[in-house]
Amino acid sequence: MSAIFLCIEKEQPLPICKTLGKRDASLARQQECRRHVPQNNLRKAIDDYFFDVLRDEKGVDLPVEILDDLELKIMELARARFAA
């Protein structure tokens, strides 16, 4: 059974990764955890922009399917440009 990992973001440059079910996390898993936090933050920012700015402020009401497709394309572009 694999461990369940929690990423807890604090006021540090990188999140603190802790495990449930295992004491020691592998370096690869910790790096994966660190990578997911910024991606999730970007997804949240994209969603906030789509709904708070485009829909509510500007009155642009796009179907959710189009918004999802745009989000995927933005995420792919960000991964390509900022690959580490």
ABEGO torsion letter per residue (X at the ends): XBBBBBBBBBBBABBBBBBBGBABBBAAAAAAAAAAAAAAAAAAAAAAAAAAAAAAAAGBBBBAAAAAAAAAAAAAAAAAAABX
